């Protein structure tokens, strides 16, 4: 019985650890989008207009892909 209890506890711990590891991708993407937005707010608009336009487009694509996902499994597959 003690073995079953410890096995169940280990299973729950490994599930929560894998859940945390999986959601790292979503956090990383969100962080990268935030950094890109910050870069745009600091960049001079006339310095590199093509780069600014491309970055705005990529940010919009990233935000659409992430959408309202709250965990990695809700991200679209590529």
C-alpha positions as CSV (number, residue, x, y, z in Angstrom):
1,X,0.0,0.0,0.0
2,X,2.8,2.4,0.9
3,X,4.4,1.6,-2.5
4,X,1.1,2.6,-4.3
5,X,0.9,5.8,-2.3
6,X,4.5,6.8,-3.2
7,X,4.0,5.8,-6.8
8,X,0.9,7.9,-7.1
9,X,2.7,10.9,-5.5
10,X,5.6,10.5,-7.9
11,X,3.2,10.3,-10.8
12,X,1.5,13.6,-9.7
13,X,4.8,15.3,-9.3
14,X,6.1,14.2,-12.7
15,X,2.8,15.4,-14.3
16,X,3.2,18.8,-12.8
17,X,6.8,19.0,-13.7
18,X,6.1,18.1,-17.4
19,X,3.3,20.6,-17.4
20,X,5.7,23.3,-16.2
21,X,8.3,22.3,-18.8
22,X,5.8,22.3,-21.6
23,X,4.5,25.8,-20.8
24,X,8.0,27.2,-21.1
25,X,7.5,27.5,-24.8
26,X,4.5,29.8,-24.4
27,X,6.3,31.9,-21.8
28,X,9.3,32.2,-24.1
29,X,7.2,33.3,-27.1
30,X,5.3,35.8,-24.9
31,X,8.6,37.2,-23.6
32,X,10.0,37.5,-27.1
33,X,6.9,39.4,-28.3
34,X,7.3,41.8,-25.3
35,X,10.9,42.4,-26.2
36,X,10.1,43.0,-29.8
37,X,7.4,45.6,-28.8
38,X,9.9,47.3,-26.5
39,X,12.5,47.4,-29.2
40,X,9.9,49.1,-31.6
41,X,9.0,51.7,-28.9
42,X,12.7,52.6,-28.5
43,X,13.7,52.5,-32.2
44,X,13.8,55.6,-34.3
45,X,11.1,55.4,-36.9
46,X,13.2,56.8,-39.8
47,X,16.3,54.7,-39.2
48,X,15.1,51.4,-40.7
49,X,11.5,51.6,-42.0
50,X,11.7,48.1,-43.7
51,X,12.9,46.5,-40.5
52,X,10.2,48.2,-38.4
53,X,7.5,47.1,-40.9
54,X,8.8,43.5,-40.9
55,X,9.0,43.4,-37.1
56,X,5.4,44.8,-36.7
57,X,4.2,42.1,-39.1
58,X,6.0,39.4,-37.2
59,X,4.7,40.6,-33.9
60,X,1.1,40.5,-35.2
61,X,1.6,37.0,-36.6
62,X,3.1,35.9,-33.2
63,X,0.2,37.4,-31.3
64,X,-2.3,35.7,-33.6
65,X,-0.5,32.4,-33.2
66,X,-0.4,32.6,-29.4
67,X,-3.9,34.1,-29.1
68,X,-5.4,33.3,-25.8
69,X,-3.4,30.2,-25.2
70,X,-2.7,29.5,-21.5
71,X,-0.5,26.4,-22.0
72,X,1.7,25.0,-24.8
73,X,-0.7,22.4,-25.8
74,X,-3.1,25.1,-26.9
75,X,-0.5,26.6,-29.4
76,X,-1.1,25.9,-33.1
77,X,1.1,23.1,-34.6
78,X,3.3,24.0,-37.5
